[in-house]
Amino acid sequence: MIKFQRSAVTLVLGGFVMAGCGSDVSSGSPDGSVRGSGGSSGAAGSTGTGGRTGGGGGTTGTGGTTGTGGVTGTGGVTGTGGMTGTGGTTGARGVSMLGGCNLFPADNPWNRDISQDTVHAMSATYLANMVPTKTFHPDWGSMTDGYGIPFSSGTGATPQPMTWTASWGNTESERIPCPTGGNNFCYPIPLTAPIEGGPSADSGADRHVLYLDTAGAPNNCTLYELYNAQNPTGAAGWRAQNGAVFHLGSNALRTDGWTSADAAGLPVLPGLVRYDEVMSGEIRHAIRFTMNNTSQGYIHPATHASGQSNTALPPQGLRLRLKASFDVSSFTGPTLVILKAMKKYGLILADNGSDWYISGESNNAWPPLMDGILSGMQRLHGSDFEAIDSGPVSTNGL
């Protein structure tokens, strides 16, 4: 099974917030097909490494339901995510907030302090197969330059019909029937929601759409994410390979074997490094990262894998932690904030893509900080990390 991803950028347009794109990740299908996406340009003008290859045979499905139900409007959208302002907001029991919403409960895996967790018995093996000498790359930057993964937020948007263009779209996307009938999939994502890479992005690129519905804030918001979304056209709504819906007031996982906008079946938005968090002095969640070679297995909260049969490779959902022995005393500013989060909350392997790319939002406020962040991350290597034991590796549903 296969599936992939990219990164982010933020722009505020008349109260509707957008965050942009720029990471490199490949994408494929749950049935085993894989498409490399090529190297992406990284933050501060750095050139990314090659795109992912891998996966076995299989073809990218073209099945799916052509939706006709639903209404075209975009109603009532107010952007709050990815703002350029300083100072992040802290939710219940210290959980990071976005758009007035807690991004999952405090005890959710994304928000859990893992600084004292047990080192995984396979840690040394996994790390040896993860290009441990390679340096880290912060895969985000400005909206203008197109680096990062976009997101928007609001409430009251009209449900739009979804047309799934991949064979797994119908079976691995949550059903929300259109109020007018005619389609089993209608998500309240405004047609003006930003697409990763923008409207002119290659049709085969990741083209993620992340939309945070703030109804139910602060504890019961809903996150809608699309993979490979194409430019919407009027009443036809959205066309994408598949979708995923996450109820942020719950720790419930997707069905084992289901993908999402990420190969791991995880949500994208909670793992992004955001400007407001960095400026507040603390990131309160695990950070999303990608690897070129992964195994055909996953660890919860991941529910899907898109890799190889080699069990010495890291599984999707693998949690890494920056070693306590790593000296951060010479780091300052945003880089120090990121490193502290890596020690406390760690990283979660969420997708197939360039080795040691960590993901962030796109925001036009990033550029003055990116040279420092980039140089700081280039002092960080895979060998500075250890895998922690967060549960068994599963192949259920694959």
Secondary structure by P-SEA (a helix, b strand, c coil): ccccccccbbbbcccbbbbbbbbbbbbbcccbbbbbccbbbcccbbbbcccbbbbccccccccccccccccccccbbbbcccccccbbbbcccccccccccccccccccccccccccccccaaaaaaaaccccbbbbbcbbbcccccbbbbbbbccccbbbbbbccccccccbbbbccccccccccccccccccccccccccccccbbbbbbcccccccbbbbbbbccccccccccccccccccccccccccccccccccccccccccccccccaaaaaaccccbbbbbccccccccccccccccccccccccccccbbbbccccccccccccaaaaaaaaaaabbbbbcccccccbbbbbbbccccccaaaaaaaaaacccccccccccbbbbcccc
